[in-house]
């Protein structure tokens, strides 16, 4: 194997009677001249007749050429043409651009330890470095202490980068909640600690002890708690929901998107 440098060429061996075991073999070299018996694997179209044995070996796997008299060789570096039947560890960059264009099909997992960058982006802010989905347990709390009892207490979330979207359903009895203001606790990630960066919760369906025309909430910076607001009339949600506004059968179906700290 020749030394590797920034001038790398990827070569494919042309089948020959004296060395059949090398047929279709691919290697990288930094030599300027393509040696006899090899073709540069750069996606080029070559003759089906002149290279009939190679055509019989790889066919139109890497492109049909002109559709009748030529066929394409693989293109790019060895990493571009990697067919992985086990595990492959790649240090550096993996390019998928080929001529003709090829699709990277992966059965299994692709792991990017430091994230994914799109196009020519290089900034950390443009790096997609996390995806997660799971369940969380929303709970009702009071500034006066105590606890609610639940018929349904369901929550799910999806996190893409720093953006977290949660939704849930609560059906609960105020039970032993002490007098005070009501909050919802248990968000799966702490909200980003940016001054005045609040995120609002939308409630699509609710049943409370008061006839609330508007009902919603918000999460403040650096928090996992949602403050709940309810108004008996139209207008801005300015009234904090109190335990006195609950009953023995309260329901909430809600969703919230917010930015997490990490």
N, C-alpha and C positions, 0 to 999 in steps of 0.2 A: 504494500500500500504506500503510495507516494505521500509526501508531506502534505498537510492541509494548510491553506492560507485563504486570504480574501478572494483569491482568483480560482476558487474551487470549480472543477468541472465534475459532472456526474456522468459516468460512462456505462454503457451496456455492452456486454460481450456478444459478438455475433457467433452463432453456432458454427463449429468447424469439426470435421471428422476426427481430427487428432485429439480434440479435447472436449468431448461431449458433456462432461460433468460441469463445464463452465457456461453452458448454454443459458442465455438470459440473465447471467450474473451481473449485478450492478455494483459499482464501486465509485468512490470519490478520489479525485486526484487534483493537484495544483499545477500539473504540467501544462504548458501552453499547447503542446501538440498532442492530438488524439492518436494513440498508438495503433498499429495495424491490428485488425481483428476486433476493434472496438468502435462503437458509434457514440457520439455525445447524446446523452439522454436529456434533451432540452425541449421535448415536445415536438420535435421536427417530424415531418412526414417523409417516409422513405419507401422505396419500391417494394411491392409485394413479390415481384419476380426476382430481383437481385438478392433480396434477403428473405427468400421463401421459407428457409428453415426457421428463422426468427419469427416470421409471420405465423408459421404453423404453431409456434410455441406460445406467443402472447396474443395473436389475433388482433382484434380491435378493442382490446381492454382499455387502451389509453387514447383511443380515437380512431375514427374510420378513415382518416386521410381524405382523399378525394372521393371515397366511396367505391372505387373500383380498382385502381392500379397502385394506390399507396395506403399506408397505415401509419399511425402515430406511435412514437416512442414515449415512454414516460417523461415528464418534465420536472425540472427543479432539482432540489437536493435530495439526498437519501431520506431525510426526515419527511420531505414532502410526499414521498411515495411509500411510506411505511405502512405495511399491512401487519396489524398487531393481533396475534393470536394468544398473547399472554399479557405481560406488562412491559411498557416501554417508558424509560425515564429519559427526558430530554432536558438538557441544560442550555438555556439560551432561547432563541426564537424558533417557532415552528411556523413555516410559511405553507400555505395551502394553494397559492396561486399556481396554475399550470396552464399550458397551452397544448391542446384545448382545455377549457375549464373542466375540472374534475370535482366531484362531490366527496367530502370526507364523511364516510359512514362509520359510526362507532357503535359497537355492541358492548355495553358496559358503562363505565364511568370515565369522564374526563375531569381531572383535577388540576386546578390552577391555583397554586399556593399563595400567590400574591395578587390575584384578581385578573380580570379580562379588560383589555383596552380595545376600543373600536376605531377603525380607520387610522388616522395619524395622531390620535390623542396620546399624550404622554403624562399629563398631570394626574396627580393622585385623586383629585376631585372627579376625574372622569373615569376612574377605575371601578368596575363592578366587582366588588370583593366579597359579596355575601348573598346567599339566598337561603331562606329557611321557612319552613311552614310547620305548624303544630297547633296544639290546644293550650288554652289558658283558662283560668278559673275566675271569672268576675265575681265580686262579692260586694254586698251592700254594708256600709259602715255608718256609724253616727258619731258625731263629736261628743255625744253623751255616753258612748260605750254600748255594751250589750251586743246582741247578735240577731240576725234574721234567720229564719228557717226556709228551706228551698224545696219547691216541687221540681223546678228545672233550674239548672245553673250551668249553662253551656257557653263556651267561647272558643273561637278559632282565630288564627292569625297567619299572615304571610308577610315576610320581611325580604325586601329586595334592596340591597345596599343599606342605606340608612332609613328608607321609607318603610314604615310598619302600618299595615292595615289590619284592624281587628273587627270582628263582629261577634254578636252574642245574643243570648236569650235568657232572661231571668223571669221566673215566676216565684214569688216569695211572700212570706208573712212577716210583718215587721216584728212580731214575737217580742223579744226582750230588748229591742233597741231602746236605749235611753234617749231622753229628750235632747234635741240638738239638730244640727244640720247634717244632711245625708250626702254621702259620697259613694263612688264606686271604686273599689280597689283591685289590685292584682294585674295591672297591665304587664305584658310579658317583657318589655324593655323600658328602661328609663328614657324619658323624653330628653331631647338635646338641651343642654344648659346654655341657651342663648337668650339674653334678656328680652322680655316681651314677645317671645316667639310661642304663641299659644296655638293649640289645635282644637277645633270644635267637633263635638260628637253629634251625629244626626240620629234621631229616634223616629223610626217609621211607624211604630205602634206602641201604645202604652195604656195601662189601666192603673190609676192611682186613687188615693182616698179623696183627692180634690178634683174638681172639674177643670183640669188644666187645658187651655187652648194651645199653648206652646210648651214644649218640653224638650230639653236638650242638656248639653254639658260641654265642658272643655277640660283640657289637660294643660297645666302650666309648665314652664321650663323645669328641667331636672326633677321629674316627678313620675310616679307610677299610679297616681290617684286622679280620678275624674271628678270634678266638681259638678253637681247636678243643679239645674235651674228649671223652674216651672212658673208659668204665668197663667192666671185665670182669664186673661184677656189678651187680645192681639197686641203686638208690639215687641220691643226688645226684651230678651230674656234677662231680666235683672233680679228676679226674686230667687233666692236660694231655696232649694227644696228642703223642708223640715220634716222630721219624723211625724209631726202632726198631720202632714199631707199624705201619709201612707195609710194603708188599710190592711186587712188580713189576706187579701189576694191582689197583689200588685204584679204587673207584667211590663216588661220592656224588651223591645226588639231594636237593636241599635248597631251602628257602625261608626268607626273612627279611623282616620288616617293621620299619622303624626311622624315627625322625624326623630329617630333615636340618636342617642349620644354616640354610639359606635355601630 
